[in-house]
Amino acid sequence: MTDLNDYLAEKRGAVLTRKARIDKGELGPQPLAARVSAEGRSGIRRIRIRDFQVVTDSPPDFAGYDLGPSSPELQLGVLGSCLTHSYLIQAALQKVPIESLEVEVSGTIDARASHPDHPHLPVHPHDIAYVVHIVSPASAKAIAELEEAVERFCPILNLLRKPQAISGGVNLVKPRAEKAKPAEGAAAAGRRAKAA
């Protein structure tokens, strides 16, 4: 199995190219979008992002089929993925050699939180923690500097640590059958008027 060092050299080139484009004003804010739909009968959620699809589901005791991770589990995976990527970026920039990298993320979700007898329990994942396992010949000082940069620049880590303002709303769309009823009633009334 190959180590990560060849990839880090490639990553450094890509990161420096992006930095040059930012310096030239060629890169700025980029919109992000995801669309999620629930399937009839199974209730599984299909997350569609660009040309990719991820399936999330619930365990059987929550009327799911266990066809994918739950949303809270997926959130931990997203954090782990972003931390891993941030370590790769910073290692590439700082020229810190890494043979292997793995991030473990843990947390707790309490099913009792939605129960009226437990109003004090958080409904969101909590007690989130992570451990980064790095195999590297680098010094402890170099790894500490790497960690400091990741803590500062990891987007999802900072998203979860800092309060966010999230706007949202509901767009209620009536089923087609309900939409058709008034039109059918008006048409029938028109036919009755002509017949009279």
Salt bridges, closest charged atoms under 4 A:
ASP23 OD2 - LYS19 NZ 3.13
GLU26 OE1 - ARG21 NE 3.44
GLU39 OE2 - ARG46 NE 2.16
GLU104 OE2 - HIS133 NE2 2.49
ASP110 OD2 - ARG112 NH2 2.74
ASP117 OD2 - HIS115 ND1 3.75
ASP127 OD2 - HIS126 NE2 4.00
GLU145 OE2 - LYS141 NZ 2.61
GLU151 OE1 - ARG161 NH1 2.57
